[in-house]
């Protein structure tokens, strides 16, 4: 009877069985809610080689919650050699979050690139096509395709923090090609706005988010983000219009035509400059038409 009650207790509190240093650490973390004491016990579990894979990961996440991300990074670098090969990918994911938490973006970029290279080499998920992940207590399957898109999204965000908008655009476009997603589309839109590619940004926002409406109605944050992007687009477009209007006040009509043409070419960097045949036919008649 006592054994049954003990099992029920462990299930309710999501505790592992036993009385090892790791089990005691989890009890202090989940039941007693003493984060500081739990960290110390996780350290003891690691030193005792007790479930090191889980102890190092749990301790690092707990330290992140305590705003001790730099310490957690040092701990993973120092003790991951004690962990199994199967745990390394999970530790990399924790490191990426820790780098983001404490603003070590360059290191985050390098680790994300390394993970993409592992996928390319067929080494992701320990060579398996899928892996089991857990979120909010529920298990679900993650495909290599979905993982690639997720990593590319994180890499795009990191490039945005570094203000490397060209690289961010490239990465977000790859992520969208693999697995279209409204949030990544918004990030790509923001990236294009930063580069002054307002027409492309508006097109993506309408075609990839507003027209498809995938998850749009149930996601309040997404709605707010779209409204912010629309406002930013309108503001930037008004600024460009004001710039052109101020130029018109300072130059004659002949110069205005030249300036307008230049602005249009600047806003469409990939547009060809070669005249279409119809313009070659009209050109000789320009003087006659002017009369």
Backbone as CSV, one residue per row, in Angstrom:
resi,resn,N_x,N_y,N_z,CA_x,CA_y,CA_z,C_x,C_y,C_z
1,UNK,0.830,-1.203,0.000,0.000,0.000,0.000,0.866,1.256,0.000
2,UNK,1.891,1.261,0.860,2.806,2.398,0.936,3.528,2.595,-0.380
3,UNK,3.901,1.448,-1.006,4.601,1.532,-2.290,3.719,2.159,-3.350
4,UNK,2.418,1.788,-3.320,1.484,2.342,-4.295,1.321,3.849,-4.095
5,UNK,1.212,4.245,-2.829,1.080,5.666,-2.552,2.323,6.438,-3.009
6,UNK,3.472,5.835,-2.813,4.721,6.465,-3.238,4.751,6.627,-4.751
7,UNK,4.276,5.609,-5.475,4.232,5.688,-6.929,3.286,6.792,-7.375
8,UNK,2.112,6.873,-6.717,1.161,7.927,-7.060,1.769,9.311,-6.807
9,UNK,2.490,9.437,-5.716,3.132,10.700,-5.364,4.128,11.112,-6.443
10,UNK,4.913,10.172,-6.897,5.910,10.456,-7.934,5.257,10.858,-9.250
11,UNK,4.149,10.198,-9.581,3.446,10.508,-10.832,2.873,11.917,-10.772
12,UNK,2.234,12.243,-9.649,1.609,13.563,-9.501,2.654,14.671,-9.624
13,UNK,3.801,14.491,-9.002,4.840,15.528,-9.001,5.873,15.335,-10.123
14,UNK,5.635,14.339,-10.981,6.530,14.062,-12.116,7.964,13.851,-11.651
15,UNK,8.093,13.028,-10.628,9.397,12.742,-10.046,9.900,11.380,-10.483
16,UNK,11.212,11.237,-10.722,11.771,9.903,-10.976,11.783,9.097,-9.689
17,UNK,11.924,7.805,-9.812,11.930,6.930,-8.636,13.345,6.790,-8.079
18,UNK,13.433,6.501,-6.796,14.721,6.266,-6.167,15.063,7.316,-5.129
19,UNK,16.297,7.255,-4.630,16.744,8.204,-3.605,18.172,8.663,-3.895
20,UNK,18.453,8.844,-5.171,19.795,9.265,-5.591,19.900,10.791,-5.531
21,UNK,21.127,11.349,-5.694,21.279,12.813,-5.694,20.386,13.504,-6.726
22,UNK,20.246,12.894,-7.908,19.414,13.515,-8.941,17.943,13.538,-8.522
23,UNK,17.465,12.444,-7.953,16.070,12.378,-7.517,15.816,13.413,-6.431
24,UNK,16.763,13.556,-5.510,16.596,14.561,-4.452,16.576,15.977,-5.038
25,UNK,17.393,16.207,-6.049,17.423,17.522,-6.698,16.082,17.835,-7.357
26,UNK,15.511,16.842,-8.030,14.216,17.049,-8.683,13.111,17.307,-7.642
27,UNK,13.204,16.611,-6.498,12.205,16.805,-5.446,12.272,18.235,-4.922
28,UNK,13.470,18.730,-4.695,13.632,20.100,-4.196,13.160,21.103,-5.246
29,UNK,13.420,20.802,-6.520,13.015,21.704,-7.588,11.497,21.742,-7.780
30,UNK,10.876,20.567,-7.858,9.467,20.483,-8.241,8.496,20.540,-7.071
31,UNK,8.903,20.023,-5.916,8.000,19.959,-4.768,8.262,21.110,-3.800
32,UNK,9.518,21.265,-3.386,9.846,22.315,-2.426,9.997,23.682,-3.090
33,UNK,10.139,23.718,-4.418,10.245,24.967,-5.179,11.408,25.840,-4.708
34,UNK,12.509,25.196,-4.324,13.698,25.921,-3.879,14.748,25.818,-4.984
35,UNK,14.766,26.806,-5.878,15.639,26.747,-7.049,17.113,26.756,-6.668
36,UNK,17.496,27.582,-5.694,18.895,27.686,-5.301,19.410,26.357,-4.754
37,UNK,18.633,25.733,-3.896,19.033,24.446,-3.322,19.049,23.365,-4.390
38,UNK,18.128,23.435,-5.329,18.067,22.441,-6.399,19.314,22.499,-7.270
39,UNK,19.789,23.709,-7.556,21.013,23.855,-8.354,22.190,23.187,-7.655
40,UNK,22.305,23.408,-6.367,23.397,22.787,-5.603,23.303,21.264,-5.645
41,UNK,22.099,20.734,-5.558,21.925,19.279,-5.596,22.193,18.715,-6.993
42,UNK,21.850,19.478,-8.032,22.174,19.030,-9.390,23.695,18.965,-9.570
43,UNK,24.408,19.949,-8.989,25.871,19.906,-9.025,26.375,18.605,-8.383
44,UNK,25.814,18.244,-7.251,26.232,17.021,-6.563,25.925,15.787,-7.413
45,UNK,24.781,15.805,-8.097,24.428,14.679,-8.965,25.433,14.527,-10.103
46,UNK,25.849,15.660,-10.681,26.833,15.617,-11.781,28.163,15.064,-11.274
47,UNK,28.597,15.558,-10.135,29.875,15.095,-9.577,29.816,13.618,-9.188
48,UNK,28.617,13.143,-8.803,28.456,11.733,-8.440,28.187,10.863,-9.664
49,UNK,28.186,11.479,-10.859,27.900,10.769,-12.126,26.508,10.124,-12.093
50,UNK,25.568,10.817,-11.452,24.196,10.303,-11.334,23.300,10.988,-12.367
51,UNK,22.903,10.225,-13.401,22.032,10.747,-14.460,22.535,12.096,-14.967
52,UNK,23.789,12.113,-15.391,24.449,13.369,-15.760,23.737,14.054,-16.922
53,UNK,23.265,13.281,-17.897,22.564,13.878,-19.042,21.442,14.795,-18.574
54,UNK,20.577,14.263,-17.719,19.424,15.026,-17.234,19.835,16.082,-16.224
55,UNK,20.790,15.753,-15.351,21.193,16.691,-14.300,21.788,17.960,-14.892
56,UNK,22.653,17.824,-15.885,23.291,18.996,-16.483,22.266,19.859,-17.220
57,UNK,21.376,19.211,-17.962,20.349,19.963,-18.690,19.398,20.666,-17.721
58,UNK,18.890,19.938,-16.714,17.946,20.529,-15.762,18.585,21.677,-14.988
59,UNK,19.827,21.489,-14.580,20.513,22.530,-13.827,20.707,23.778,-14.678
60,UNK,21.065,23.603,-15.958,21.300,24.740,-16.848,20.020,25.534,-17.073
61,UNK,18.915,24.828,-17.264,17.633,25.513,-17.460,17.204,26.261,-16.201
62,UNK,17.472,25.661,-15.052,17.124,26.310,-13.793,17.985,27.560,-13.578
63,UNK,19.255,27.478,-13.945,20.142,28.640,-13.820,19.728,29.752,-14.782
64,UNK,19.225,29.369,-15.940,18.715,30.376,-16.887,17.566,31.153,-16.266
65,UNK,16.664,30.448,-15.575,15.538,31.105,-14.924,16.004,32.051,-13.818
66,UNK,17.176,31.779,-13.258,17.729,32.619,-12.189,18.623,33.732,-12.735
67,UNK,18.586,33.935,-14.063,19.438,34.940,-14.711,20.923,34.652,-14.497
68,UNK,21.259,33.375,-14.550,22.655,32.939,-14.435,23.068,32.209,-15.715
69,UNK,22.676,32.798,-16.850,22.891,32.145,-18.137,24.365,31.923,-18.434
70,UNK,25.213,32.897,-18.118,26.647,32.748,-18.383,27.236,31.584,-17.594
71,UNK,26.811,31.428,-16.344,27.280,30.299,-15.528,26.809,28.978,-16.129
72,UNK,25.582,28.974,-16.610,25.045,27.754,-17.208,25.825,27.370,-18.462
73,UNK,26.199,28.359,-19.260,27.000,28.096,-20.462,28.335,27.477,-20.076
74,UNK,28.983,28.044,-19.070,30.267,27.506,-18.603,30.103,26.071,-18.102
75,UNK,28.986,25.799,-17.406,28.759,24.453,-16.876,28.608,23.434,-18.011
76,UNK,27.862,23.794,-19.049,27.686,22.858,-20.169,29.011,22.604,-20.867
77,UNK,29.767,23.679,-21.119,31.071,23.503,-21.768,32.017,22.635,-20.922
78,UNK,31.902,22.746,-19.608,32.827,22.037,-18.720,32.464,20.571,-18.512
79,UNK,31.169,20.245,-18.556,30.753,18.900,-18.153,30.028,18.097,-19.230
80,UNK,29.852,18.652,-20.423,29.127,17.893,-21.434,29.892,16.653,-21.885
81,UNK,31.203,16.641,-21.652,31.986,15.455,-22.013,31.559,14.235,-21.190
82,UNK,30.920,14.462,-20.040,30.430,13.361,-19.206,29.112,12.788,-19.737
83,UNK,28.466,13.517,-20.645,27.143,13.125,-21.130,27.244,12.174,-22.323
84,UNK,26.170,11.473,-22.557,26.126,10.508,-23.656,26.061,11.225,-25.005
85,UNK,26.319,10.484,-26.049,26.239,11.038,-27.404,24.817,11.476,-27.727
86,UNK,23.849,10.735,-27.216,22.447,11.048,-27.488,22.018,12.369,-26.856
87,UNK,22.725,12.806,-25.815,22.331,14.027,-25.104,22.936,15.288,-25.714
88,UNK,23.904,15.144,-26.614,24.633,16.315,-27.106,23.740,17.282,-27.876
89,UNK,22.847,16.748,-28.701,21.963,17.610,-29.486,21.040,18.423,-28.583
90,UNK,20.522,17.787,-27.546,19.661,18.481,-26.600,20.431,19.572,-25.869
91,UNK,21.678,19.304,-25.509,22.509,20.308,-24.844,22.791,21.485,-25.773
92,UNK,22.961,21.203,-27.065,23.153,22.296,-28.035,21.934,23.209,-28.064
93,UNK,20.747,22.620,-28.015,19.527,23.419,-28.010,19.443,24.311,-26.769
94,UNK,19.868,23.766,-25.632,19.893,24.565,-24.403,20.903,25.700,-24.546
95,UNK,22.059,25.400,-25.126,23.093,26.425,-25.323,22.593,27.565,-26.205
96,UNK,21.866,27.225,-27.261,21.343,28.256,-28.158,20.444,29.224,-27.395
97,UNK,19.569,28.685,-26.543,18.695,29.539,-25.740,19.495,30.380,-24.745
98,UNK,20.539,29.792,-24.192,21.363,30.522,-23.227,22.143,31.645,-23.907
99,UNK,22.685,31.380,-25.085,23.386,32.427,-25.837,22.442,33.592,-26.127
100,UNK,21.215,33.257,-26.518,20.211,34.285,-26.807,19.883,35.076,-25.543
101,UNK,19.760,34.373,-24.417,19.387,34.999,-23.150,20.394,36.062,-22.728
102,UNK,21.681,35.768,-22.901,22.706,36.706,-22.410,23.348,37.515,-23.534
103,UNK,22.748,37.513,-24.734,23.196,38.391,-25.799,24.483,37.992,-26.492
104,UNK,24.859,36.726,-26.408,26.071,36.257,-27.096,25.665,35.738,-28.488
105,UNK,25.288,36.700,-29.341,24.655,36.378,-30.610,25.621,35.713,-31.590
106,UNK,26.868,36.181,-31.633,27.830,35.572,-32.563,28.016,34.084,-32.279
107,UNK,28.071,33.726,-30.988,28.209,32.316,-30.622,26.951,31.533,-30.972
108,UNK,25.816,32.191,-30.822,24.549,31.561,-31.196,24.539,31.256,-32.695
109,UNK,24.995,32.218,-33.507,25.032,32.030,-34.960,25.922,30.845,-35.329
110,UNK,27.088,30.773,-34.727,28.019,29.685,-35.055,27.440,28.324,-34.693
111,UNK,26.773,28.234,-33.563,26.196,26.950,-33.151,25.027,26.563,-34.054
112,UNK,24.223,27.543,-34.459,23.113,27.260,-35.374,23.638,26.773,-36.726
113,UNK,24.713,27.402,-37.213,25.331,26.953,-38.466,25.839,25.516,-38.329
114,UNK,26.409,25.231,-37.175,26.918,23.878,-36.929,25.783,22.858,-36.955
115,UNK,24.649,23.215,-36.381,23.496,22.304,-36.374,22.960,22.094,-37.793
116,UNK,22.951,23.149,-38.595,22.518,23.003,-39.990,23.468,22.099,-40.762
117,UNK,24.756,22.220,-40.477,25.738,21.368,-41.137,25.528,19.903,-40.743
118,UNK,25.199,19.655,-39.497,24.929,18.292,-39.042,23.719,17.706,-39.767
119,UNK,22.689,18.546,-39.984,21.517,18.085,-40.730,21.920,17.735,-42.154
120,UNK,22.720,18.603,-42.756,23.181,18.368,-44.132,23.983,17.074,-44.225
121,UNK,24.750,16.777,-43.173,25.568,15.567,-43.151,24.777,14.318,-42.766
122,UNK,23.500,14.503,-42.420,22.676,13.368,-42.014,22.916,12.918,-40.590
123,UNK,23.476,13.815,-39.758,23.808,13.449,-38.383,22.770,13.932,-37.370
124,UNK,21.755,14.668,-37.826,20.733,15.159,-36.895,19.887,14.005,-36.382
125,UNK,19.338,14.179,-35.188,18.486,13.164,-34.559,19.208,11.819,-34.463
126,UNK,20.540,11.884,-34.343,21.345,10.659,-34.272,21.084,9.735,-35.466
127,UNK,20.896,10.373,-36.631,20.726,9.617,-37.867,19.309,9.168,-38.159
128,UNK,18.349,9.523,-37.297,16.955,9.101,-37.488,16.169,10.210,-38.208
129,UNK,15.096,9.844,-38.939,14.326,10.848,-39.677,13.452,11.729,-38.790
130,UNK,13.132,11.254,-37.595,12.314,12.026,-36.660,12.864,11.885,-35.244
131,UNK,12.393,12.755,-34.360,12.730,12.614,-32.948,11.489,12.950,-32.128
132,UNK,11.447,12.454,-30.915,10.342,12.739,-30.010,10.699,13.935,-29.146
133,UNK,9.850,14.940,-29.165,10.063,16.134,-28.343,8.914,16.258,-27.353
134,UNK,9.092,17.132,-26.389,8.079,17.325,-25.358,7.830,18.823,-25.166
135,UNK,6.562,19.200,-25.093,6.206,20.586,-24.841,4.952,20.622,-23.971
136,UNK,5.044,21.334,-22.848,3.932,21.452,-21.909,3.404,20.069,-21.487
137,UNK,4.343,19.151,-21.286,3.979,17.823,-20.806,3.490,16.863,-21.874
138,UNK,3.417,17.301,-23.132,2.929,16.446,-24.209,4.066,16.082,-25.165
139,UNK,4.057,14.838,-25.605,5.060,14.380,-26.552,4.549,14.539,-27.977
140,UNK,5.473,14.836,-28.891,5.120,14.937,-30.306,6.358,14.641,-31.144
141,UNK,6.131,14.296,-32.407,7.212,13.942,-33.309,7.675,15.163,-34.107
142,UNK,8.973,15.304,-34.226,9.571,16.397,-34.997,10.335,15.798,-36.171
143,UNK,10.040,16.268,-37.377,10.742,15.789,-38.566,12.007,16.617,-38.802
144,UNK,12.907,16.077,-39.594,14.118,16.811,-39.958,13.746,18.097,-40.695
145,UNK,12.724,18.031,-41.533,12.267,19.212,-42.270,11.828,20.317,-41.319
146,UNK,11.024,19.965,-40.339,10.536,20.954,-39.374,11.688,21.502,-38.537
147,UNK,12.622,20.643,-38.159,13.767,21.086,-37.371,14.640,22.047,-38.172
148,UNK,14.828,21.753,-39.461,15.619,22.638,-40.320,14.980,24.018,-40.405
149,UNK,13.663,24.047,-40.598,12.951,25.320,-40.675,13.068,26.088,-39.357
150,UNK,12.983,25.377,-38.246,13.085,26.027,-36.930,14.469,26.642,-36.729
151,UNK,15.504,25.898,-37.089,16.869,26.404,-36.924,17.119,27.601,-37.823
152,UNK,16.639,27.528,-39.058,16.789,28.658,-39.973,16.076,29.896,-39.429
153,UNK,14.902,29.691,-38.829,14.191,30.811,-38.227,14.991,31.450,-37.101
154,UNK,15.599,30.624,-36.263,16.444,31.143,-35.179,17.671,31.873,-35.723
155,UNK,18.243,31.316,-36.796,19.414,31.944,-37.401,19.049,33.296,-38.009
156,UNK,17.875,33.357,-38.655,17.425,34.628,-39.204,17.255,35.675,-38.123
157,UNK,16.659,35.266,-36.986,16.489,36.196,-35.862,17.848,36.701,-35.377
158,UNK,18.825,35.790,-35.274,20.157,36.174,-34.792,20.803,37.180,-35.745
159,UNK,20.699,36.947,-37.043,21.247,37.893,-38.012,20.565,39.257,-37.899
160,UNK,19.262,39.251,-37.604,18.550,40.522,-37.427,19.120,41.297,-36.242
161,UNK,19.464,40.591,-35.160,20.055,41.267,-33.996,21.413,41.862,-34.330
162,UNK,22.121,41.211,-35.249,23.426,41.713,-35.683,23.300,42.759,-36.786
163,UNK,22.061,43.047,-37.201,21.762,43.998,-38.267,22.364,43.570,-39.605
164,UNK,22.523,42.283,-39.768,22.959,41.724,-41.047,21.696,41.310,-41.800
165,UNK,21.020,42.299,-42.361,19.700,42.063,-42.946,19.765,41.264,-44.242
166,UNK,20.869,41.372,-44.959,21.012,40.587,-46.190,21.041,39.098,-45.880
167,UNK,21.848,38.713,-44.887,21.919,37.303,-44.496,20.592,36.848,-43.900
168,UNK,19.966,37.715,-43.102,18.683,37.361,-42.494,17.628,37.097,-43.562
169,UNK,17.597,37.936,-44.597,16.630,37.731,-45.676,16.842,36.387,-46.360
170,UNK,18.093,36.071,-46.662,18.403,34.797,-47.321,17.941,33.617,-46.481
171,UNK,18.217,33.672,-45.187,17.873,32.572,-44.290,16.358,32.429,-44.145
172,UNK,15.662,33.542,-43.977,14.200,33.485,-43.837,13.535,32.963,-45.105
173,UNK,14.069,33.335,-46.253,13.497,32.825,-47.511,13.678,31.311,-47.612
174,UNK,14.824,30.809,-47.178,15.052,29.356,-47.179,14.085,28.662,-46.226
175,UNK,13.893,29.256,-45.051,12.980,28.669,-44.070,11.565,28.618,-44.625
176,UNK,11.147,29.670,-45.302,9.805,29.712,-45.881,9.649,28.710,-47.019
177,UNK,10.723,28.486,-47.774,10.660,27.521,-48.869,10.506,26.101,-48.337
178,UNK,11.097,25.833,-47.169,11.030,24.494,-46.581,9.678,24.260,-45.917
179,UNK,9.259,25.233,-45.113,7.995,25.089,-44.375,7.408,26.479,-44.109
180,UNK,6.477,26.926,-44.962,5.901,28.267,-44.799,5.254,28.440,-43.424
181,UNK,5.454,29.628,-42.865,4.963,29.895,-41.519,4.680,31.393,-41.413
182,UNK,3.547,31.755,-40.828,3.140,33.156,-40.759,4.117,34.001,-39.945
183,UNK,4.628,33.464,-38.849,5.546,34.229,-38.015,6.863,34.493,-38.731
184,UNK,7.369,33.478,-39.431,8.607,33.688,-40.190,8.367,34.645,-41.350
185,UNK,7.172,34.594,-41.938,6.834,35.535,-43.007,6.862,36.971,-42.475
186,UNK,6.361,37.166,-41.266,6.407,38.493,-40.647,7.851,38.935,-40.404
187,UNK,8.680,38.013,-39.963,10.090,38.335,-39.743,10.776,38.712,-41.051
188,UNK,10.457,37.975,-42.115,11.012,38.297,-43.438,10.531,39.669,-43.879
189,UNK,9.267,39.965,-43.645,8.714,41.272,-43.985,9.470,42.380,-43.257
190,UNK,9.706,42.193,-41.969,10.444,43.175,-41.184,11.855,43.363,-41.730
191,UNK,12.475,42.263,-42.117,13.823,42.302,-42.673,13.858,43.109,-43.973
192,UNK,12.863,42.918,-44.813,12.790,43.637,-46.084,12.539,45.128,-45.850
193,UNK,11.718,45.464,-44.872,11.474,46.869,-44.548,12.773,47.542,-44.130
194,UNK,13.572,46.845,-43.323,14.856,47.395,-42.883,15.763,47.715,-44.064
195,UNK,15.606,46.971,-45.157,16.447,47.183,-46.342,15.814,48.132,-47.355
196,UNK,14.625,48.644,-47.033,13.958,49.546,-47.953,13.225,48.862,-49.086
197,UNK,13.057,47.534,-49.000,12.347,46.785,-50.048,10.861,46.729,-49.688
198,UNK,10.218,47.879,-49.759,8.868,48.023,-49.233,7.836,47.260,-50.061
199,UNK,7.994,47.263,-51.389,7.045,46.546,-52.240,7.068,45.057,-51.978
200,UNK,8.273,44.477,-51.844,8.399,43.047,-51.547,7.839,42.729,-50.164
201,UNK,8.095,43.626,-49.219,7.597,43.413,-47.852,6.076,43.389,-47.822
202,UNK,5.445,44.348,-48.509,3.985,44.404,-48.539,3.409,43.171,-49.224
203,UNK,4.049,42.716,-50.302,3.580,41.542,-51.036,3.603,40.301,-50.151
204,UNK,4.686,40.102,-49.418,4.803,38.932,-48.540,3.779,39.004,-47.409
205,UNK,3.589,40.185,-46.851,2.654,40.334,-45.740,1.231,39.984,-46.172
206,UNK,0.858,40.400,-47.381,-0.502,40.135,-47.848,-0.662,38.704,-48.356
207,UNK,0.296,38.222,-49.145,0.151,36.904,-49.765,0.413,35.758,-48.788
208,UNK,1.435,35.916,-47.928,1.847,34.804,-47.060,1.201,34.833,-45.682
209,UNK,0.575,35.947,-45.321,-0.038,36.035,-43.990,-1.529,36.340,-44.082
210,UNK,-1.869,37.486,-44.651,-3.267,37.922,-44.626,-4.171,37.087,-45.523
211,UNK,-3.673,36.672,-46.694,-4.512,35.881,-47.590,-4.655,34.441,-47.113
212,UNK,-3.568,33.861,-46.622,-3.621,32.461,-46.172,-4.335,32.328,-44.830
213,UNK,-4.093,33.275,-43.919,-4.754,33.308,-42.608,-4.568,32.019,-41.810
214,UNK,-3.429,31.354,-41.983,-3.186,30.114,-41.239,-2.860,30.448,-39.784
215,UNK,-3.778,30.107,-38.878,-3.585,30.375,-37.461,-3.750,31.836,-37.093
216,UNK,-4.171,32.651,-38.053,-4.240,34.098,-37.833,-5.350,34.467,-36.851
217,UNK,-6.518,33.837,-37.008,-7.676,34.214,-36.201,-7.494,33.898,-34.719
218,UNK,-6.691,32.884,-34.406,-6.541,32.448,-33.013,-5.283,32.990,-32.342
219,UNK,-4.483,33.745,-33.065,-3.193,34.204,-32.551,-3.221,35.727,-32.400
220,UNK,-3.455,36.192,-31.188,-3.553,37.631,-30.943,-2.214,38.317,-31.189
221,UNK,-1.115,37.663,-30.779,0.196,38.273,-30.970,0.510,38.456,-32.445
222,UNK,0.096,37.476,-33.267,0.323,37.578,-34.700,-0.461,38.748,-35.289
223,UNK,-1.704,38.923,-34.839,-2.514,40.047,-35.317,-1.846,41.381,-34.980
224,UNK,-1.348,41.485,-33.763,-0.680,42.714,-33.335,0.573,42.954,-34.182
225,UNK,1.321,41.863,-34.420,2.547,41.987,-35.216,2.236,42.458,-36.633
226,UNK,1.205,41.916,-37.253,0.826,42.308,-38.605,0.438,43.778,-38.641
227,UNK,-0.322,44.219,-37.647,-0.730,45.622,-37.599,0.481,46.530,-37.448
228,UNK,1.445,46.113,-36.644,2.671,46.905,-36.475,3.437,47.001,-37.785
229,UNK,3.520,45.897,-38.506,4.236,45.897,-39.782,3.522,46.770,-40.812
230,UNK,2.188,46.705,-40.846,1.429,47.546,-41.769,1.664,49.027,-41.461
231,UNK,1.672,49.381,-40.182,1.915,50.764,-39.784,3.319,51.205,-40.182
232,UNK,4.293,50.306,-39.995,5.676,50.623,-40.363,5.809,50.800,-41.871
233,UNK,5.130,49.947,-42.630,5.155,50.074,-44.088,4.565,51.408,-44.529
234,UNK,3.419,51.770,-43.974,2.777,53.025,-44.344,3.670,54.219,-43.990
235,UNK,4.304,54.161,-42.834,5.183,55.260,-42.420,6.363,55.404,-43.368
236,UNK,6.997,54.263,-43.704,8.156,54.310,-44.593,7.770,54.750,-46.001
237,UNK,6.614,54.320,-46.474,6.160,54.719,-47.804,5.838,56.210,-47.845
238,UNK,5.261,56.741,-46.768,4.993,58.171,-46.691,6.291,58.962,-46.688
239,UNK,7.310,58.441,-45.997,8.611,59.110,-45.977,9.211,59.176,-47.376
240,UNK,9.107,58.085,-48.123,9.632,58.091,-49.486,8.870,59.075,-50.360
241,UNK,7.552,59.141,-50.178,6.736,60.088,-50.940,7.126,61.517,-50.611
242,UNK,7.372,61.793,-49.320,7.769,63.138,-48.906,9.115,63.520,-49.497
243,UNK,10.029,62.557,-49.559,11.350,62.823,-50.139,11.213,63.189,-51.604
244,UNK,10.391,62.427,-52.336,10.193,62.701,-53.755,9.509,64.049,-53.959
245,UNK,8.543,64.374,-53.089,7.838,65.650,-53.204,8.779,66.821,-52.973
246,UNK,9.693,66.668,-52.001,10.645,67.747,-51.734,11.596,67.941,-52.895
247,UNK,11.936,66.859,-53.567,12.805,66.958,-54.742,12.090,67.697,-55.862
248,UNK,10.771,67.432,-56.038,9.995,68.072,-57.085,9.952,69.582,-56.897
249,UNK,9.987,70.045,-55.647,9.937,71.471,-55.382,11.251,72.160,-55.732
250,UNK,12.324,71.438,-55.824,13.644,72.018,-56.004,14.164,71.917,-57.433
251,UNK,13.577,71.081,-58.282,14.096,70.883,-59.631,12.990,71.087,-60.641
252,UNK,13.360,71.281,-61.917,12.399,71.445,-62.990,11.794,70.124,-63.404
253,UNK,10.823,70.163,-64.346,10.100,68.967,-64.759,11.009,67.961,-65.423
254,UNK,11.984,68.420,-66.233,12.884,67.473,-66.901,13.680,66.686,-65.870
255,UNK,14.147,67.406,-64.837,14.915,66.730,-63.797,14.038,65.789,-62.982
256,UNK,12.749,66.164,-62.804,11.834,65.325,-62.030,11.691,63.949,-62.666
257,UNK,11.576,63.922,-63.993,11.451,62.642,-64.694,12.652,61.773,-64.406
258,UNK,13.842,62.377,-64.430,15.071,61.622,-64.165,15.084,61.105,-62.736
259,UNK,14.719,61.963,-61.775,14.724,61.572,-60.357,13.724,60.459,-60.105
260,UNK,12.499,60.596,-60.672,11.491,59.551,-60.488,11.978,58.217,-61.018
261,UNK,12.617,58.272,-62.173,13.157,57.037,-62.744,14.214,56.420,-61.860
262,UNK,15.067,57.275,-61.274,16.117,56.774,-60.393,15.528,56.129,-59.147
263,UNK,14.518,56.796,-58.544,13.895,56.252,-57.335,13.253,54.909,-57.618
264,UNK,12.563,54.790,-58.746,11.924,53.528,-59.090,12.959,52.426,-59.263
265,UNK,14.069,52.753,-59.904,15.117,51.745,-60.085,15.711,51.346,-58.739
266,UNK,15.879,52.337,-57.839,16.459,52.029,-56.525,15.551,51.131,-55.713
267,UNK,14.232,51.315,-55.835,13.289,50.510,-55.078,13.128,49.117,-55.656
268,UNK,13.615,48.898,-56.874,13.544,47.580,-57.499,14.950,47.180,-57.937
269,UNK,15.804,46.764,-56.986,17.228,46.530,-57.298,17.472,45.428,-58.297
270,UNK,16.531,44.510,-58.488,16.781,43.395,-59.394,16.129,43.612,-60.759
271,UNK,15.555,44.800,-60.968,14.865,45.061,-62.225,15.869,45.341,-63.339
272,UNK,15.632,44.801,-64.512,16.528,45.033,-65.633,16.403,46.459,-66.131
273,UNK,17.498,47.038,-66.620,17.496,48.401,-67.121,17.314,48.448,-68.651
274,UNK,17.227,47.328,-69.302,17.080,47.311,-70.757,15.672,47.740,-71.139
275,UNK,15.569,48.649,-72.141,14.255,49.111,-72.588,13.505,47.988,-73.275
276,UNK,12.187,47.968,-73.104,11.348,47.059,-73.859,11.215,47.568,-75.288
277,UNK,10.952,46.699,-76.269,10.873,47.118,-77.676,9.894,48.253,-77.915
278,UNK,8.778,48.277,-77.174,7.781,49.307,-77.409,8.336,50.703,-77.164
279,UNK,9.252,50.850,-76.187,9.842,52.148,-75.912,10.773,52.595,-77.045
280,UNK,11.437,51.662,-77.690,12.293,51.986,-78.827,11.451,52.511,-79.984
281,UNK,10.223,52.017,-80.132,9.354,52.466,-81.215,8.786,53.855,-80.933
282,UNK,8.490,54.138,-79.664,7.871,55.407,-79.308,8.879,56.540,-79.283
283,UNK,10.116,56.256,-78.930,11.135,57.285,-78.716,11.257,58.264,-79.863
284,UNK,11.330,57.841,-81.162,11.474,58.816,-82.266,10.280,59.759,-82.401
285,UNK,9.111,59.385,-81.852,7.919,60.200,-81.991,7.775,61.194,-80.842
286,UNK,8.715,61.206,-79.894,8.558,62.034,-78.706,8.430,63.518,-79.035
287,UNK,9.292,64.021,-79.970,9.251,65.432,-80.297,7.957,65.807,-80.988
288,UNK,7.465,64.905,-81.869,6.202,65.188,-82.550,5.053,65.236,-81.565
289,UNK,5.047,64.309,-80.624,3.983,64.281,-79.627,4.004,65.523,-78.755
290,UNK,5.188,66.038,-78.488,5.320,67.221,-77.648,4.713,68.446,-78.315
291,UNK,4.718,68.471,-79.692,4.129,69.601,-80.417,2.616,69.537,-80.381
